[in-house]
Amino acid sequence: MLEELRIQGVRNLEATRLKLSGGFNVFAGANGAGKTSVLEACHLLSVGRSFRTQQLRRVVREGEHYLGVGGTVLDPVSGTRHRLGVEWQGSRRSRLDGEWLRGHARVAEWLPSRVLHAGSFDLVREGPEERRRLLDWGCFHGIAGYREAWQRWRRAHEQRNAALRQGQGSAAREFEGPLVGAGERVTRAREEYVGEWRARTLEAAGKLGFKEDLEGLDLRLRPGWEQRRSLAEAVDRSRSSDAERGFAQVGPQRADLVLKLAGRDATEGSRGEQKRLVTALVVGQGLMLEARTGRSPLLLLDDVLSELDRGVTAGLLGGLDTLGWQVLLTAVDHGAVGDRVREPRMFHVEHGQVTPPD
């Protein structure tokens, strides 16, 4: 649970320190007031990147050259508290309990978060990158050893691609052994995760009140090469073509999720069906995280109440309130949650200033 959030130099937000509730935290204010920037800061602290832009310099407050986000988390499993931080001043740096780190993974372990915003609902229709990102988040937090296997595979993949671009075929071949070994471990972990994810997604839909809409859900992994072959065979068959093109054409970097509803590709479903599916996939990941680790996610909901129909909104709020997860939610006014949430902590956001409740 994120107990305290400290923000400095993020977009139009004034420097602030916020005490958060373990339940619902509602940030209300007019459009452009800075509500989304609060959630963006949380996401940056949790994941190490923004959900609004790939370039952190665009997150920095205008006229400044530094941003910093820090927080204190209480881990429900160990009962310990940890101080997390991330800053950008030309490059990103992350720290845990005062220690500067290489990368952000150790920080991310202590603050698993999921975000839903207007762009999230394009997950079904757009390319596979965001679907892989969603899958890898689940594996990172739910499958032991996944991070290490993914890092080994990624390193070998990048080294082989670099050799291919330089026309060094023999050098590229030297990286195939570690690439295949780690790539197969990555894929087995993904398959394990997806095998449980469907059931958790349906469970989530039930808790949110629309399980019947997803009864025909088919969720499978497309690994990134022909399934009837091993990765070693696929790399061997693709070697000459990879050399011509200068990059790998098969492997975990090409993986995707197959999503079907009642036998149809989910891209053919209505916009409402796709939104319910994405919502259930994300909440299903939270249920899976709880089951596997004992930790619940920090859920960031950026103006999603205006994206979902009234029935789904009521089910989402009521279901999350019953689950007892920590939620940060943005809305134009505090009345958006109504009486469907018990004792929400209300914040007012205006002209970049976040005012906590009295």
C-alpha positions as CSV (number, residue, x, y, z in Angstrom):
1,M,0.0,0.0,0.0
2,L,1.2,3.5,-0.9
3,E,0.9,5.4,2.3
4,E,2.5,8.7,1.2
5,L,3.3,10.3,-2.2
6,R,5.7,13.1,-2.7
7,I,5.8,15.0,-6.0
8,Q,8.1,17.6,-7.3
9,G,8.5,19.1,-10.8
10,V,5.8,17.0,-12.5
11,R,3.9,18.9,-15.2
12,N,1.8,21.7,-13.8
13,L,1.6,20.3,-10.3
14,E,2.9,22.3,-7.4
15,A,5.3,20.4,-5.1
16,T,3.2,18.3,-2.8
17,R,3.2,15.6,-0.2
18,L,0.0,13.5,0.1
19,K,-1.2,11.0,2.8
20,L,-3.3,8.4,1.0
21,S,-6.0,6.1,2.2
22,G,-5.7,2.3,1.8
23,G,-9.0,2.4,0.0
24,F,-10.4,4.9,-2.5
25,N,-8.6,8.2,-3.1
26,V,-10.6,10.5,-5.4
27,F,-8.9,13.4,-7.1
28,A,-11.6,15.8,-8.4
29,G,-11.3,19.0,-10.4
30,A,-11.8,20.6,-13.7
31,N,-10.1,19.4,-16.9
32,G,-6.5,20.5,-17.0
33,A,-6.3,21.0,-13.2
34,G,-3.6,18.4,-12.8
35,K,-5.6,15.3,-11.7
36,T,-4.1,13.0,-14.3
37,S,-0.6,14.2,-13.4
38,V,-1.0,12.9,-9.9
39,L,-1.8,9.4,-11.3
40,E,1.0,9.8,-13.8
41,A,3.4,10.5,-10.9
42,C,2.3,7.3,-9.1
43,H,2.7,5.3,-12.3
44,L,6.2,6.8,-12.8
45,L,7.1,5.7,-9.2
46,S,5.7,2.2,-9.7
47,V,6.8,1.4,-13.2
48,G,9.5,3.8,-14.0
49,R,7.7,5.4,-16.9
50,S,4.7,7.5,-17.8
51,F,1.5,6.1,-19.2
52,R,1.1,9.4,-21.3
53,T,4.5,9.7,-23.0
54,Q,7.6,7.7,-23.7
55,Q,9.9,10.7,-23.0
56,L,10.2,11.7,-19.4
57,R,11.5,15.1,-20.2
58,R,7.9,15.9,-21.4
59,V,6.7,15.2,-17.8
60,V,9.0,17.8,-16.3
61,R,7.3,21.0,-15.1
62,E,7.7,23.8,-17.7
63,G,10.7,25.9,-17.0
64,E,12.4,23.3,-14.8
65,H,14.9,20.6,-15.4
66,Y,14.2,18.2,-12.6
67,L,11.4,15.9,-11.5
68,G,11.2,13.7,-8.5
69,V,8.6,11.3,-7.2
70,G,8.9,9.5,-3.9
71,G,6.7,7.4,-1.7
72,T,6.5,5.2,1.4
73,V,4.9,1.8,1.0
74,L,3.7,-0.7,3.5
75,D,4.2,-4.3,2.4
76,P,1.3,-6.4,3.7
77,V,3.2,-9.6,3.5
78,S,6.3,-8.7,5.5
79,G,4.8,-5.8,7.4
80,T,7.8,-3.7,6.5
81,R,7.9,-0.1,5.1
82,H,10.1,0.9,2.2
83,R,11.0,4.3,0.8
84,L,10.8,4.4,-3.0
85,G,12.0,7.2,-5.3
86,V,12.6,8.0,-8.9
87,E,14.0,11.2,-10.5
88,W,14.8,12.6,-13.9
89,Q,17.5,15.2,-14.6
90,G,18.6,14.4,-18.1
91,S,18.3,10.6,-17.3
92,R,16.3,8.5,-14.9
93,R,17.6,7.3,-11.6
94,S,15.7,5.1,-9.1
95,R,16.3,4.4,-5.4
96,L,15.1,2.0,-2.7
97,D,15.5,2.8,1.0
98,G,18.1,5.4,0.1
99,E,20.2,3.3,-2.2
100,W,20.6,4.3,-5.8
101,L,19.9,1.4,-8.2
102,R,20.7,0.2,-11.6
103,G,17.3,0.1,-13.3
104,H,13.9,0.3,-11.7
105,A,12.9,-3.4,-11.2
106,R,13.6,-3.5,-7.4
107,V,11.4,-0.5,-6.9
108,A,8.6,-1.9,-9.0
109,E,8.5,-5.1,-6.9
110,W,7.3,-3.1,-3.9
111,L,4.6,-1.1,-5.7
112,P,2.7,-3.2,-8.2
113,S,0.2,-0.9,-10.0
114,R,-2.2,-1.1,-12.9
115,V,-3.6,1.8,-14.8
116,L,-6.8,2.2,-16.7
117,H,-7.3,5.3,-18.8
118,A,-9.0,6.2,-22.1
119,G,-6.2,4.8,-24.2
120,S,-6.2,1.5,-22.3
121,F,-9.3,0.4,-24.1
122,D,-7.5,0.4,-27.4
123,L,-5.6,-2.6,-26.2
124,V,-7.7,-5.0,-28.2
125,R,-7.6,-3.1,-31.5
126,E,-4.0,-1.9,-31.6
127,G,-0.7,-3.7,-32.2
128,P,0.7,-6.4,-29.9
129,E,3.2,-4.2,-27.9
130,E,0.8,-3.1,-25.2
131,R,-0.6,-6.6,-24.9
132,R,2.9,-7.9,-24.4
133,R,3.5,-5.2,-21.8
134,L,0.4,-6.2,-19.9
135,L,1.4,-9.8,-20.0
136,D,5.0,-9.1,-18.9
137,W,3.8,-7.1,-16.0
138,G,1.8,-10.0,-14.8
139,C,4.7,-12.4,-15.2
140,F,7.2,-10.0,-13.6
141,H,5.0,-9.9,-10.4
142,G,3.6,-13.4,-10.5
143,I,6.1,-15.9,-11.9
144,A,9.3,-16.6,-9.9
145,G,12.5,-16.0,-11.9
146,Y,10.7,-14.3,-14.8
147,R,12.6,-11.0,-14.5
148,E,16.0,-12.7,-14.6
149,A,15.0,-14.9,-17.6
150,W,13.5,-11.9,-19.5
151,Q,16.7,-9.8,-18.9
152,R,19.0,-12.6,-20.1
153,W,16.9,-13.1,-23.2
154,R,16.6,-9.4,-23.9
155,R,20.4,-8.9,-23.6
156,A,21.1,-11.8,-26.0
157,H,18.4,-10.6,-28.4
158,E,19.8,-7.1,-28.5
159,Q,23.4,-8.4,-28.9
160,R,22.4,-10.7,-31.8
161,N,20.5,-7.9,-33.5
162,A,23.5,-5.6,-33.2
163,A,25.7,-8.2,-34.8
164,L,23.2,-8.8,-37.6
165,R,23.0,-5.1,-38.3
166,Q,26.8,-5.0,-38.7
167,G,26.7,-8.0,-41.0
168,Q,28.6,-10.2,-38.5
169,G,26.8,-13.5,-39.0
170,S,29.3,-15.6,-37.0
171,A,29.2,-13.2,-34.1
172,A,25.4,-13.2,-34.2
173,R,25.3,-17.0,-34.0
174,E,27.3,-17.0,-30.8
175,F,24.3,-15.3,-29.0
176,E,21.8,-17.9,-30.2
177,G,22.4,-20.4,-27.4
178,P,21.6,-18.0,-24.5
179,L,18.8,-16.4,-26.6
180,V,17.1,-19.7,-27.1
181,G,17.6,-20.9,-23.5
182,A,16.3,-17.8,-21.9
183,G,13.7,-17.2,-24.6
184,E,12.1,-20.6,-23.9
185,R,12.0,-19.9,-20.2
186,V,10.3,-16.6,-20.9
187,T,7.7,-18.3,-23.1
188,R,7.0,-21.1,-20.6
189,A,6.4,-18.5,-17.9
190,R,4.1,-16.6,-20.2
191,E,2.2,-19.8,-21.0
192,E,1.8,-20.6,-17.3
193,Y,0.5,-17.1,-16.6
194,V,-2.0,-17.1,-19.5
195,G,-3.2,-20.5,-18.5
196,E,-4.5,-19.0,-15.2
197,W,-5.3,-15.5,-16.5
198,R,-8.5,-16.5,-18.3
199,A,-10.1,-17.9,-15.2
200,R,-9.0,-14.9,-13.1
201,T,-10.5,-12.6,-15.8
202,L,-13.8,-14.4,-15.7
203,E,-13.7,-14.2,-11.9
204,A,-13.0,-10.5,-12.1
205,A,-16.0,-10.0,-14.5
206,G,-18.2,-11.8,-12.0
207,K,-17.1,-9.5,-9.2
208,L,-17.7,-6.5,-11.4
209,G,-21.2,-7.7,-12.5
210,F,-20.7,-8.6,-16.2
211,K,-19.4,-12.2,-16.2
212,E,-22.1,-13.2,-18.7
213,D,-20.7,-10.8,-21.3
214,L,-17.3,-12.7,-21.2
215,E,-18.5,-16.3,-20.9
216,G,-17.1,-17.2,-24.3
217,L,-13.7,-15.7,-23.6
218,D,-10.7,-17.5,-25.2
219,L,-7.3,-16.2,-24.0
220,R,-4.2,-17.8,-25.4
221,L,-0.6,-17.0,-26.1
222,R,0.9,-16.7,-29.6
223,P,4.6,-17.2,-28.7
224,G,6.2,-15.4,-31.6
225,W,7.0,-18.3,-33.9
226,E,5.3,-21.4,-35.3
227,Q,4.0,-23.4,-32.4
228,R,4.8,-26.7,-34.0
229,R,8.5,-25.8,-33.8
230,S,10.9,-25.2,-31.0
231,L,12.5,-21.7,-30.7
232,A,15.8,-23.3,-31.6
233,E,14.3,-24.7,-34.8
234,A,12.6,-21.4,-35.6
235,V,15.8,-19.4,-35.1
236,D,17.7,-21.9,-37.3
237,R,15.2,-21.6,-40.1
238,S,15.1,-17.8,-39.9
239,R,18.9,-17.3,-39.7
240,S,19.6,-16.4,-43.3
241,S,16.5,-14.1,-43.6
242,D,17.5,-12.4,-40.3
243,A,21.0,-11.8,-41.7
244,E,19.4,-10.2,-44.8
245,R,17.1,-8.0,-42.9
246,G,19.4,-7.2,-40.0
247,F,17.1,-8.2,-37.2
248,A,15.4,-11.2,-35.6
249,Q,12.1,-12.1,-37.0
250,V,11.1,-14.8,-34.6
251,G,11.1,-15.0,-30.8
252,P,9.4,-13.7,-27.6
253,Q,9.6,-10.1,-29.0
254,R,6.9,-11.1,-31.5
255,A,4.6,-12.7,-29.0
256,D,1.0,-11.7,-28.8
257,L,-2.3,-12.5,-26.9
258,V,-5.1,-14.2,-28.8
259,L,-8.4,-12.7,-27.5
260,K,-11.7,-14.1,-28.6
261,L,-15.3,-13.7,-27.4
262,A,-17.8,-16.3,-28.3
263,G,-15.5,-17.7,-31.0
264,R,-15.0,-14.3,-32.7
265,D,-11.9,-12.2,-32.6
266,A,-12.3,-9.6,-29.9
267,T,-11.5,-6.9,-32.4
268,E,-14.9,-7.7,-34.0
269,G,-16.7,-7.0,-30.7
270,S,-18.5,-3.8,-29.9
271,R,-16.6,-0.9,-28.2
272,G,-18.5,-1.7,-25.0
273,E,-17.5,-5.4,-25.1
274,Q,-13.9,-4.4,-25.6
275,K,-13.9,-2.0,-22.7
276,R,-15.5,-4.6,-20.4
277,L,-12.9,-7.2,-21.6
278,V,-9.9,-4.9,-20.9
279,T,-11.3,-3.9,-17.5
280,A,-11.7,-7.6,-16.5
281,L,-8.2,-8.5,-17.8
282,V,-6.7,-5.8,-15.6
283,V,-8.7,-6.6,-12.5
284,G,-8.1,-10.3,-13.2
285,Q,-4.4,-9.6,-13.0
286,G,-4.9,-8.0,-9.6
287,L,-6.7,-11.1,-8.4
288,M,-3.9,-13.3,-9.7
289,L,-1.3,-11.1,-8.0
290,E,-3.2,-11.5,-4.7
291,A,-3.4,-15.2,-5.1
292,R,0.2,-15.7,-6.0
293,T,1.9,-13.1,-3.7
294,G,-0.5,-12.0,-1.1
295,R,-0.2,-8.4,-2.4
296,S,-2.9,-6.4,-4.0
297,P,-2.3,-3.8,-6.8
298,L,-2.4,-0.1,-6.6
299,L,-5.1,0.6,-9.2
300,L,-5.0,3.9,-11.1
301,L,-8.3,4.9,-12.7
302,D,-7.9,8.0,-14.9
303,D,-11.4,9.3,-15.9
304,V,-12.6,5.8,-16.7
305,L,-16.0,6.5,-15.2
306,S,-16.8,8.6,-18.2
307,E,-15.6,5.9,-20.5
308,L,-17.8,3.0,-19.2
309,D,-21.5,2.7,-19.2
310,R,-23.4,3.3,-16.0
311,G,-23.9,-0.4,-15.1
312,V,-20.2,-1.3,-15.6
313,T,-19.2,1.8,-13.6
314,A,-21.4,0.8,-10.6
315,G,-20.1,-2.7,-10.8
316,L,-16.5,-1.6,-11.0
317,L,-16.7,0.8,-8.0
318,G,-18.7,-1.7,-5.9
319,G,-16.5,-4.6,-6.8
320,L,-13.3,-2.8,-6.1
321,D,-14.6,-1.5,-2.8
322,T,-15.5,-5.1,-1.8
323,L,-12.0,-6.3,-2.8
324,G,-10.5,-3.6,-0.5
325,W,-7.8,-2.6,-3.0
326,Q,-6.1,0.8,-2.9
327,V,-7.5,3.0,-5.7
328,L,-6.5,6.4,-7.0
329,L,-9.3,7.8,-9.2
330,T,-9.8,11.0,-11.1
331,A,-13.2,12.6,-11.8
332,V,-14.6,16.0,-12.6
333,D,-16.4,16.1,-9.3
334,H,-16.5,14.2,-6.1
335,G,-20.1,13.0,-6.7
336,A,-18.9,10.7,-9.4
337,V,-18.4,7.8,-6.9
338,G,-21.7,8.5,-5.2
339,D,-22.4,6.2,-2.3
340,R,-21.0,3.2,-4.0
341,V,-17.7,3.5,-2.1
342,R,-17.1,3.4,1.6
343,E,-15.4,6.4,3.1
344,P,-13.4,7.6,0.1
345,R,-10.6,10.1,0.8
346,M,-11.4,13.2,-1.3
347,F,-8.8,15.5,-2.8
348,H,-9.5,18.7,-4.7
349,V,-7.2,19.7,-7.6
350,E,-7.2,23.2,-9.0
351,H,-4.5,25.0,-11.0
352,G,-1.9,22.3,-10.1
353,Q,-2.5,22.5,-6.4
354,V,-3.8,19.3,-4.6
355,T,-5.8,20.1,-1.5
356,P,-6.3,17.1,0.9
357,P,-9.5,16.7,2.9
358,D,-9.7,18.7,6.1
